[in-house]
């Protein structure tokens, strides 16, 4: 009589925390948490004096998403990564999810760093610190993956996840530049005001990296292109100041000169209309 086979006992796979990723994610939470507090308190971060590269970036329109500081979204992202790392990455599914999330986050960090360089001519040291942490998490996950991960050919894996990362970056770019990308028509009254300012000899002096100038332009939307604007730093933040700005003795941005009077700071369209003699229709 044949003996009944005793089924082999299999040791269940336990997911232990991925300590190195968890430590990096916690460091990211501390960094972005600090920057979030700074943003909400409207104060300057350490090593970020007025008009410094960090200050320029943190005061720019690229530092806010859906009305909340970008740093706060980074904090939530690091918290999610920390939670997933605490659960462990020994299982294929867990590693895939965490690796994919980190790739998207890294792509967005690189995009925002390049935006700071191209659009503002500035680099934030705190932002570079966050980028370095995210890159370290990504590299750690890549080289400490479970056996047989990702489970499909690497070329297919990179292609699929790369497309997702590109879509995420594209969505973020669209959010920041949807006015230009959708070619939203300019407001007729704002356009008329901008043309009136130009026709009456008013001048608006500013700098492309100036956060207050970005706020001033945002008040006019697409009509900003018709403003009598003079760029004072065409060669970058640390380049020579344009002759027109030197001759006009421009000390801060933005500066308006209307009917021979100098006005510094952001001016609402109605205020510009009043000072320039433009009839503002309700």
KADA-V424100 format. One record per pair of residues at least 24 apart in sequence whose ideal C-beta (glycine too) atoms are under 8 Angstrom apart, sorted by the first residue. I is the first residue (numbers start at 1). J is the second residue. D is the distance in whole Angstrom. If there is no record, write none. Layout:
i=(I;I)
j=(J;J)
d=(D;D)
This chain:
i=(13;13;14;14;15;15;15;15;15;15;16;16;17;17;17;17;18;18;18;18;18;18;19;20;20;21;21;21;21;21;21;21;22;22;22;24;24;24;24;25;25;25;25;25;25;26;26;27;28;28;28;28;28;28;28;28;29;29;29;29;31;31;31;31;32;32;32;32;32;32;33;33;35;35;35;35;36;36;36;36;38;39;39;39;39;40;45;47;47;48;48;48;53;53;53;53;53;53;54;54;54;54;54;56;56;56;56;56;56;57;57;57;57;57;57;58;59;59;60;60;60;60;60;60;61;61;61;61;62;62;62;62;62;62;65;65;70;74;77;77;78;81;81;89;89;89;89;90;91;92;92;92;92;92;95;95;95;95;95;96;96;96;98;99;99;99;99;99;99;100;100;102;102;102;102;103;103;103;103;103;104;104;104;105;106;106;106;106;106;107;107;107;107;108;108;108;109;109;111;111;111;112;115;119;119;120;120;120;121;121;121;121;121;122;122;179;179;180;183;184;184;185;186;186;186;186;186;186;187;187;187;187;189;189;190;190;190;190;191;191;192;193;193;193;193;193;193;193;194;194;194;194;194;194;195;196;196;196;197;197;197;197;197;197;198;198;198;200;200;200;200;201;202;202;202;202;202;202;203;203;203;203;203;204;204;204;204;204;204;205;205;205;205;205;205;205;205;205;205;205;205;206;206;206;206;206;206;207;207;207;207;207;208;209;209;210;210;212;212;212;212;213;213;215;216;216;216;219;219;219;220)
j=(90;91;88;90;87;88;89;90;91;94;88;90;85;86;87;88;85;88;89;98;141;144;85;140;144;81;85;89;98;137;140;141;82;85;86;133;136;137;140;78;79;81;82;85;137;78;82;133;74;75;78;81;130;133;134;137;75;78;79;82;126;129;130;133;71;72;74;75;78;130;71;75;69;71;74;126;69;71;72;75;71;63;69;71;72;69;126;125;126;124;125;126;116;122;123;124;125;237;122;124;125;126;127;120;122;209;210;211;237;116;120;122;123;124;127;124;211;212;116;119;120;209;211;214;176;211;214;218;112;115;116;119;120;176;172;175;112;130;101;105;133;105;137;141;144;145;146;146;146;146;148;149;150;151;141;145;146;149;150;149;150;151;141;138;141;142;145;150;161;161;164;134;137;138;141;138;161;162;164;165;164;165;168;134;131;134;135;138;165;165;166;168;169;168;169;172;134;135;169;172;173;172;176;208;209;208;209;237;208;209;236;237;238;209;237;221;222;222;222;221;222;222;220;221;222;223;225;226;220;221;222;223;280;281;220;221;223;269;223;226;278;223;269;272;273;276;278;280;220;223;224;226;227;228;226;273;276;278;227;228;258;272;276;278;226;227;228;258;259;276;277;228;228;256;257;258;259;276;228;230;248;256;257;228;229;230;254;255;256;229;230;232;244;245;248;250;253;254;255;256;257;230;231;232;253;254;255;231;232;233;237;253;233;233;237;253;254;253;254;265;266;253;254;266;254;266;267;266;268;269;269)
d=(6;6;8;7;6;3;7;5;6;6;5;7;6;5;7;6;4;6;5;8;8;8;8;5;7;7;4;7;7;6;6;6;6;4;6;5;5;5;7;5;8;4;4;6;7;8;6;6;7;8;4;7;6;5;7;8;6;4;6;6;7;6;6;7;5;7;4;4;6;6;8;5;7;4;8;6;5;4;4;6;8;7;4;6;7;7;6;6;8;8;8;7;8;4;5;6;8;8;8;4;6;6;8;5;4;5;8;6;7;5;6;5;8;4;7;7;3;8;8;8;6;8;5;6;7;8;5;7;6;6;7;7;8;6;8;7;7;6;8;5;8;8;7;7;8;8;7;6;7;6;7;6;8;6;7;6;5;5;8;7;6;8;6;8;5;7;7;7;8;5;7;7;5;5;6;6;5;8;8;5;6;5;5;5;8;5;6;5;8;4;7;7;5;6;6;6;5;8;5;7;7;8;8;7;8;7;4;8;8;5;5;5;8;6;7;6;6;8;8;7;6;7;8;6;4;4;8;8;8;6;8;6;7;6;5;7;4;6;4;6;8;8;6;6;6;8;5;8;6;5;7;4;5;8;6;8;6;5;7;6;7;7;6;8;7;7;4;8;7;6;7;8;6;7;7;4;8;6;5;6;7;7;5;6;5;7;6;8;6;8;5;6;8;6;6;5;7;7;5;8;8;7;7;7;5;4;8;7;5;4;7;5;7;7;5;4;7;6;6;7;5;5;5;5;5;5;7;7;7;6;7)
